[in-house]
């Protein structure tokens, strides 16, 4: 190893000479803090939105099939009107085709337009009035169902709470009985030991009296 010259200017002066070389590690590009952490955005993606809408449509279709014919007076009345309109449209179409020659051009057009009016009225009744009645009945039944479910959940919670309280009560009673049994055992042991000590003392006293009598006789 080469020896440094003590008379060099950098060692004899208080001033700083030269530059400090930076390390190779400091020259590397630094990554931002937590750059590798991926945070899932809170907003839903297009696929998730499409899946949610598809699931909602399927659920609504199931409800429509389930409550397609609500047993209400309003729906029954609208259903009768719908059947009358539909039958009227079919009859008018049949007349327009089979009696075209006897009705003439004007009569044919009148019957044909009337049949279209009946069909449009039946469609309007189906997708406006009857649909609203079905949706109202769906909401009513689902609300009752949810109320029944909540009632059942409350009953189950109450039963579980009562069962828990009963179990805790039995545990406390068993614990108290065990403690009482132990205390009786300890007390019985103390009383038995005291009785034995008393009997031993009485025996010793009797022996002493006997020895004293023998000594007095001698």
Buried (B, 14 or more C-beta within 10 A) or exposed (E): EEEEEEEEEEEEEEEEEEEEEEEEEEEEEEEEEEEEEEEEEEEEEEEEEEEEEEEEEEEEEEBEEEBEEBEBEBBEEBBEBBEEBBEBBEBBBEBBEEEBEEBEEEBBEBBBEBBEBBBEBBBEBBEEBBEEBBBBBBEEBEEEEEEEEEEEEEEEEEEEEEEEEEEEEEEEEEEEEEEEEEEEEEEEEEEEEEEEEEEEEEEEEEEEEEEEEEEEEE
